[in-house]
Amino acid sequence: TCPALIISAEQDTVVCSDSHSRLAERLPNCVGMERIPGAFHAPYAGLKHEQRHFYGALDRFFARTAS
């Protein structure tokens, strides 16, 4: 019953972005998937544009799912 968001780093070499897509399709209550262009495995710790995209995705997710 808990909403989920998949955040995928486009250049992730640890977890394939196709795996993120498959998880998003199968995960109950997944509200979507955000792919961060050019980002590697840890976009929250990456370059400033990667961090802005990551935290922006979280902000949008919380705004949609807060009740």
C-alpha positions in Angstrom: 0.0 0.0 0.0 3.0 2.3 0.2 3.7 4.3 -3.0 7.1 3.8 -4.5 9.3 5.7 -7.0 12.2 4.2 -8.9 15.1 6.6 -9.6 17.4 5.3 -12.3 20.8 6.7 -13.2 21.2 6.6 -17.0 24.9 5.6 -16.8 24.7 3.2 -13.9 27.2 0.4 -14.2 26.1 -1.3 -11.0 22.4 -1.9 -11.8 21.2 -1.9 -15.4 18.6 0.7 -16.2 16.5 -2.0 -17.9 16.3 -3.7 -14.5 14.9 -0.4 -13.1 12.2 -0.4 -15.8 11.2 -4.0 -15.2 11.0 -3.3 -11.4 8.9 -0.2 -12.0 6.4 -2.2 -14.1 6.2 -5.0 -11.5 6.3 -3.1 -8.2 2.9 -2.7 -6.7 2.0 0.9 -6.1 4.9 2.2 -8.2 4.0 5.8 -9.1 6.7 6.0 -11.7 10.3 6.0 -12.7 12.6 9.0 -13.0 15.7 8.5 -15.2 18.5 10.9 -14.5 20.4 11.7 -17.7 24.2 11.2 -17.6 24.2 10.2 -14.0 26.1 7.3 -12.5 25.1 4.9 -9.7 24.7 7.5 -6.9 23.1 10.6 -8.5 22.3 12.1 -5.1 26.1 12.4 -4.6 26.9 13.3 -8.2 27.3 16.6 -10.0 25.0 19.5 -9.2 22.7 18.9 -12.1 22.4 15.2 -11.1 21.6 16.2 -7.5 19.0 18.8 -8.6 17.3 16.2 -10.8 17.4 13.5 -8.0 16.0 15.8 -5.3 13.5 17.3 -7.7 12.2 13.8 -8.4 11.8 13.2 -4.6 10.0 16.6 -4.2 7.5 15.7 -6.9 7.0 12.2 -5.6 6.3 13.5 -2.0 4.0 16.2 -3.4 2.0 13.6 -5.3 1.8 11.0 -2.5 1.6 13.1 0.7 -1.8 12.8 2.4 
